[in-house]
Structures are given as structure tokens and as C-alpha cells.
Amino acid sequence: MWSNENESREWPNAALFAIYDGHGGSKCADFLRDNLHNYLVIQPSYPLFPIQALHETILYSEQQY
């Protein structure tokens, strides 16, 4: 889910590592594995404010699931 707005920003070197353990079942873990990184990069606060962006991403993910 890339947008032209995100492509015009200067991006710092960054990496996202996550463990989706699926302890409550695999559906949520699979959903996050497939979507979390895409939801992160569309947040207006990313990449300048990564903590805020991750918080917004989690809230957005909950709405989408």
C-alpha cells in the first residue's frame, strides 16, 4: 500500500522486526504478518515519529481486522 505522498518523503534507514506468535489462534497473526508493515508506512507520522506511527498503526489494524 504505497502512495505518492509516501514516495516523496525522504526515508531514513529503518527495519521492522515482529513476532506474530498466534497464541490465540493463527488468524490474527496471519493478518498482522500480511498487513502491519503496509499500515505503518501509510501513517502521516511515519517515518519522522515512529512511536506515534506504530501506535496509530495498531489502532488502524484493529479497525481493519
C-alpha positions as CSV (number, residue, x, y, z in Angstrom):
1,M,0.0,0.0,0.0
2,W,2.3,2.7,-1.2
3,S,1.1,6.2,-2.0
4,N,2.7,9.0,-3.9
5,E,2.7,11.0,-0.7
6,N,5.0,8.5,1.0
7,E,7.3,8.2,-2.0
8,S,8.0,11.9,-1.9
9,R,9.3,11.8,1.6
10,E,12.9,11.2,2.5
11,W,13.0,7.9,4.2
12,P,15.6,7.0,6.9
13,N,17.2,3.6,7.1
14,A,14.8,1.6,9.2
15,A,13.8,-2.0,9.8
16,L,10.7,-3.6,11.3
17,F,11.0,-6.9,13.1
18,A,8.0,-8.6,14.5
19,I,7.0,-11.9,16.0
20,Y,3.4,-12.9,15.3
21,D,3.0,-15.8,17.7
22,G,-0.6,-16.6,17.2
23,H,-1.1,-17.7,20.8
24,G,-4.8,-17.1,20.5
25,G,-5.0,-18.7,17.0
26,S,-3.4,-18.0,13.7
27,K,-5.9,-15.7,12.0
28,C,-4.8,-12.5,13.8
29,A,-1.1,-13.4,13.5
30,D,-1.6,-14.1,9.8
31,F,-3.5,-10.8,9.3
32,L,-0.8,-8.8,11.0
33,R,2.0,-10.6,9.2
34,D,0.4,-9.7,5.9
35,N,-0.7,-6.1,6.7
36,L,1.1,-4.4,9.6
37,H,4.0,-3.1,7.6
38,N,1.7,-1.7,4.9
39,Y,-0.4,0.0,7.5
40,L,2.7,1.5,9.2
41,V,4.0,3.3,6.1
42,I,0.7,5.0,5.3
43,Q,0.6,6.7,8.7
44,P,1.1,10.5,8.4
45,S,3.5,10.4,11.4
46,Y,5.8,7.8,9.7
47,P,8.8,8.0,9.4
48,L,9.5,11.1,11.5
49,F,7.7,9.9,14.6
50,P,8.0,6.1,14.7
51,I,6.5,5.5,18.1
52,Q,3.4,7.6,17.3
53,A,3.2,5.9,13.9
54,L,3.3,2.4,15.5
55,H,0.6,3.4,17.9
56,E,-1.6,4.7,15.1
57,T,-0.9,1.6,13.1
58,I,-2.1,-0.7,15.9
59,L,-5.3,1.3,16.2
60,Y,-5.8,1.2,12.4
61,S,-5.1,-2.5,12.3
62,E,-7.7,-3.2,15.0
63,Q,-10.3,-1.3,12.9
64,Q,-9.4,-3.3,9.7
65,Y,-9.5,-6.7,11.4
